[in-house]
């Protein structure tokens, strides 16, 4: 399994948080909440397309009558592969940082 980029991790975590409400604008809002950084819609939809191609998410278009605001939306769901990739990323991050209790820019003194 390929390692997830930080950006992919952020997107998958946002989709996981949103559960049944994971569609474009909501995903973007959640990412802004998680990171404190803005995001252009081009980046949003390009990354979602990329995650679809990698099979980390699936998408479904819901008809307007299924949506309370009468708009057709594409909803995203994290797949088993996406969950496994996130778990592997979390484990990697944990292993990378577990022996560095207090990170500083100074070199470790012997």
C-alpha positions, 0 to 999 in steps of 0.5 A, a space after each residue: 500500500 502506498 503511503 498517504 500524503 498529508 493532504 490525502 490524510 486531511 481529506 480522508 479524516 474530514 470525510 470520516 468526520 462528516 460521515 453521511 454529510 460528506 459533500 464538497 462544501 462540507 468537506 471544504 469547511 471541515 478541512 478549514 476547521 481542521 487545518 486553519 487554512 483556506 482551500 480553493 475549490 479546484 484543489 478540493 475537487 482535484 483531490 477528491 477525484 484523485 482519492 476516487 481513482 485510488 479507491 480510498 473513497 466512493 461517491 454517489 450523486 443524490 437526487 434533489 428530492 433526497 436533499 433538503 435544499 433541493 440540490 443535486 450533490 455528490 456525497 463521498 464515503 471513505 472505503 475500507 481501503 481508505 480506512 486501512 491507508 489512514 490507519 497505516 499513516 497514523 501508525 507511521 506517524 506514531 512510530 516516527 514521533 514516539 522517540 522524540 518526546 520534545 521536538 526542537 530544532 536543536 540537534 540531539 546532544 549526546 
